[in-house]
């Protein structure tokens, strides 16, 4: 690991430090400053010449600020003659902008992918893209990790005999099925229609959930609009215990207050791809670290080993 250099932007330094601790390397310093004209400047304060450089920066709010930091850090590493530069983006926010579903709009997921490559990224390491086709937007290699196995570990060893995994929509049914297969559970899904960014309608549940315990699995929880709507439909089927599990816990707007008001939600399980501020913490929240998974991926990339086993058919020890 001697030739690995890891930097972090300001988005989630704690995750970068955890990854470095697992790798057994120091997190290299970087200086980010803002000029009087509001422009950012980044200086990488460690040698990058002919080294394998990794820059950790999830695109969390303020997204544009953190994206610009990442682009500047990539450009700085390229200018410093790094041998390989990997953008480690645990949460790629622009993955939700993956199609032209209205006139005269930008497909920002593709645009940002192009910006990363132009800035100097020779590879991207990310987790749980909102839509699988976003993987194809990048002109550089992408290692697309999944937190399915890590989330499943939280439920291993419990009595799951009367439990069903539920996806909020049919688009997330494949990851939900993968999660259910690990735990040997049946799966159901909501029939969802998105009306606006923070408003959805779920008109039916596909699958048998009546009088069952449910684990709701989603890739991210932002405003919690989909979750609240799904809970309303599930209550019509008299579900019993409810657990929420997601990879990216954004909790924007009034999401925390809305979830806190759901008395039948026993726990909310998420990973640490997104930093969780103190004002967003609920007693029911449980955080699973994906730092070991990212560290293992970085190690394999550096050594030229296969990374596919980390995201193809993941499993957990029973």
C-alpha positions in Angstrom: 0.0 0.0 0.0 3.1 2.2 0.0 2.3 3.9 -3.3 -1.3 4.8 -2.4 -2.1 8.4 -1.7 -5.5 9.3 -0.4 -7.0 12.8 -0.2 -10.4 14.0 1.0 -12.5 17.0 0.2 -14.6 18.7 2.8 -17.8 16.6 2.1 -17.1 13.6 4.4 -13.6 13.6 5.9 -14.6 11.1 8.6 -15.3 8.4 6.0 -12.0 9.1 4.3 -10.2 8.7 7.6 -12.0 5.3 8.2 -11.0 4.1 4.8 -7.3 5.1 5.4 -7.4 3.4 8.8 -8.4 0.1 7.2 -5.8 0.5 4.4 -3.1 1.3 6.9 -2.2 4.6 5.2 -2.3 8.2 6.3 -4.9 10.6 4.9 -2.8 13.1 3.0 -3.5 16.8 3.7 -5.2 19.1 1.2 -5.8 22.8 1.6 -9.0 24.3 0.2 -9.5 28.0 0.3 -11.9 30.6 -1.1 -10.7 33.8 -2.6 -12.5 37.2 -2.2 -14.2 36.8 -5.5 -15.8 33.5 -4.3 -13.5 31.2 -6.4 -12.2 28.1 -4.8 -8.5 27.0 -4.9 -7.2 23.5 -3.9 -3.7 22.5 -3.1 -2.8 18.9 -2.5 -0.1 18.9 0.2 1.5 15.5 -0.5 3.6 14.0 -3.3 1.5 12.6 -6.2 4.2 12.0 -8.8 3.7 8.5 -10.3 1.5 7.5 -7.4 -1.9 5.9 -7.2 -4.1 8.7 -6.0 -7.6 8.4 -4.5 -9.8 11.4 -3.8 -12.8 10.7 -1.5 -15.7 13.1 -2.0 -19.4 12.1 -1.9 -21.7 14.7 -3.7 -23.7 15.7 -0.6 -25.3 19.1 0.0 -24.0 21.7 -0.8 -23.6 19.5 -3.9 -22.2 22.1 -6.3 -19.6 23.2 -3.8 -18.4 19.7 -3.2 -18.5 18.8 -6.9 -16.3 21.8 -7.7 -13.9 20.8 -4.9 -13.6 17.3 -6.4 -13.0 18.7 -9.9 -10.2 21.0 -8.7 -8.6 18.1 -6.7 -8.7 15.8 -9.7 -7.1 18.6 -11.9 -4.4 19.2 -9.2 -3.5 15.5 -9.0 -3.3 15.3 -12.8 -1.1 18.4 -12.9 1.1 16.7 -10.2 1.8 13.8 -12.6 -0.2 11.1 -10.7 0.1 7.7 -12.3 -3.6 6.9 -11.8 -6.4 9.1 -10.3 -9.5 7.5 -8.9 -12.5 9.6 -7.9 -14.1 7.8 -4.9 -17.7 9.1 -4.9 -19.7 7.1 -2.3 -22.8 9.1 -3.2 -23.2 10.3 -6.8 -26.1 12.8 -6.4 -26.5 13.5 -10.1 -27.4 9.8 -10.8 -31.1 10.9 -10.4 -30.8 13.0 -13.5 -30.5 10.1 -15.9 -33.0 10.7 -18.6 -34.8 13.4 -20.6 -38.3 13.2 -19.2 -39.3 16.7 -20.0 -38.6 19.1 -22.9 -35.3 21.1 -22.9 -33.6 19.7 -19.8 -30.1 18.5 -19.2 -29.2 14.9 -18.5 -26.9 16.1 -15.7 -25.7 12.6 -14.7 -23.9 12.3 -18.1 -22.6 15.9 -18.0 -21.1 15.5 -14.5 -19.5 12.2 -15.6 -17.9 14.0 -18.5 -16.7 16.7 -16.2 -15.0 14.2 -13.9 -13.1 12.6 -16.8 -12.1 16.0 -18.2 -10.8 17.1 -14.8 -8.5 14.1 -14.7 -10.3 11.1 -13.2 -9.0 7.9 -14.8 -11.4 5.7 -12.8 -14.5 6.2 -10.6 -15.4 4.2 -7.5 -19.0 4.7 -6.3 -21.8 2.9 -4.6 -25.5 2.3 -5.3 -26.1 4.5 -8.3 -29.8 5.5 -8.4 -30.2 4.0 -11.9 -28.0 1.3 -13.4 -27.7 3.0 -16.7 -25.8 5.9 -15.1 -22.8 3.5 -15.0 -22.7 3.8 -18.8 -22.5 7.6 -18.7 -18.8 7.4 -17.8 -16.0 7.3 -20.4 -13.6 5.9 -17.8 -13.8 2.6 -15.9 -16.4 2.5 -13.0 -16.4 0.2 -10.1 -20.0 0.2 -8.8 -20.2 -1.2 -5.3 -23.3 -2.3 -3.5 -24.2 -2.0 0.3 -26.8 -4.8 0.0 -24.7 -7.4 1.9 -23.6 -4.9 4.6 -27.3 -3.9 5.2 -28.3 -7.5 5.3 -25.8 -8.2 8.0 -27.9 -6.1 10.4 -30.8 -8.5 10.1 -28.9 -11.8 10.1 -29.6 -13.9 13.2 -33.1 -12.6 13.8 -36.4 -14.4 13.5 -37.5 -13.4 10.0 -40.1 -16.2 9.6 -42.9 -13.7 9.0 -41.0 -11.0 7.1 -41.2 -9.6 3.6 -38.7 -7.3 1.9 -40.6 -4.4 0.3 -39.2 -2.0 -2.4 -41.0 1.4 -2.7 -41.1 1.0 -6.5 -40.6 -1.5 -9.3 -37.4 0.2 -10.4 -35.7 -0.8 -7.2 -37.1 -4.3 -7.3 -33.8 -5.9 -8.5 -31.7 -4.7 -5.5 -34.6 -5.6 -3.2 -34.7 -9.1 -4.7 -31.0 -9.5 -4.2 -31.3 -8.3 -0.6 -34.2 -10.7 0.0 -32.3 -13.6 -1.5 -29.4 -13.1 0.9 -31.9 -13.3 3.8 -34.0 -16.0 2.2 -37.1 -13.9 2.2 -40.0 -13.1 -0.2 -40.1 -9.7 -1.9 -42.9 -7.2 -2.7 -42.9 -3.8 -4.3 -45.0 -0.6 -4.6 -46.5 0.6 -7.8 -45.2 4.2 -7.7 -45.7 7.3 -9.8 -43.6 10.4 -9.2 -45.6 13.6 -9.4 -42.8 16.0 -8.3 -39.3 15.8 -6.7 -40.9 15.6 -3.2 -44.3 14.1 -4.1 -45.1 10.5 -5.2 -48.2 8.3 -5.4 -48.2 4.6 -4.6 -51.5 3.1 -5.7 -50.9 -0.6 -5.0 -48.6 -3.1 -3.4 -47.4 -6.0 -5.7 -46.9 -9.0 -3.5 -48.3 -10.5 -0.2 -47.6 -8.3 2.8 -50.8 -8.7 4.8 -50.1 -9.2 8.5 -46.4 -9.5 7.8 -43.3 -7.8 9.3 -41.6 -5.8 6.6 -38.2 -4.5 5.8 -38.4 -1.5 3.4 -35.3 -1.3 1.2 -34.4 1.8 -0.9 -31.2 3.2 -2.4 -31.6 6.6 -0.7 -34.0 8.5 1.6 -34.1 12.2 0.8 -37.4 13.9 1.6 -38.9 10.5 2.8 -41.9 11.2 0.5 -41.8 7.7 -1.0 -41.4 6.1 2.4 -44.3 7.9 3.9 -46.6 7.1 1.0 -45.5 3.4 1.1 -46.2 3.2 4.8 -49.7 4.4 4.2 -50.3 1.6 1.7 -48.7 -1.0 3.9 -50.9 0.0 6.9 -53.9 -0.8 4.7 -52.6 -4.4 4.7 -52.1 -4.4 8.5 -48.4 -4.9 8.4 -46.8 -5.4 11.9 -43.1 -4.6 12.5 -41.5 -2.1 10.1 -37.8 -1.6 9.5 -36.3 0.8 7.0 -33.0 0.1 5.2 -31.2 2.4 2.8 -27.7 3.0 1.4 -27.8 6.8 1.3 -29.5 8.5 4.3 -29.7 12.1 3.0 -32.8 13.2 5.1 -33.3 16.6 3.4 -36.0 19.1 4.3 -38.4 17.8 6.9 -37.6 14.1 6.3 -36.3 13.5 9.9 -39.5 15.1 11.4 -41.7 13.1 9.1 -39.9 9.8 10.0 -39.9 10.6 13.7 -43.7 10.8 13.5 -44.1 7.2 12.2 -44.6 5.3 15.5 -44.6 1.9 13.8 -41.1 2.3 12.3 -38.9 0.4 14.7 -35.5 1.1 13.1 -33.8 3.0 10.3 -30.7 1.3 9.0 -28.3 3.1 6.7 -24.7 3.2 5.7 -22.2 6.1 6.2 -21.8 7.1 2.5 -23.5 10.4 3.6 -22.4 12.2 6.8 -25.1 12.3 9.4 -25.3 15.6 11.3 -26.4 15.6 15.0 -29.6 17.4 14.2 -30.7 14.5 11.9 -30.1 11.7 14.4 -33.0 9.7 15.7 -32.9 7.0 18.4 -34.1 4.5 15.9 -31.2 5.1 13.5 -28.4 2.5 13.0 -25.4 3.2 10.8 -23.3 0.5 9.1 -19.9 1.5 7.9 -18.9 0.8 4.3 -15.3 2.0 4.9 -14.0 -1.6 4.9 -15.7 -2.3 1.5 -14.3 0.9 -0.1 -10.9 0.1 1.4 -11.0 -3.4 0.0 -12.0 -2.1 -3.5 -9.1 0.5 -3.4 -6.6 -2.3 -2.4 -7.8 -4.5 -5.3 -7.7 -1.6 -7.8 -4.1 -0.7 -6.7 -2.9 -4.3 -6.9 -4.6 -5.0 -10.2 -7.0 -7.6 -8.7 -10.6 -8.3 -9.5 -13.2 -6.0 -7.9 -16.2 -7.7 -9.3 -16.6 -10.2 -6.5 -17.4 -7.2 -4.2 -20.6 -6.3 -6.1 -21.5 -9.5 -8.0 -23.6 -11.9 -5.9 -22.7 -10.5 -2.5 -23.4 -12.7 0.5 -23.1 -12.5 4.3 -22.0 -15.0 6.9 -24.9 -16.6 8.7 
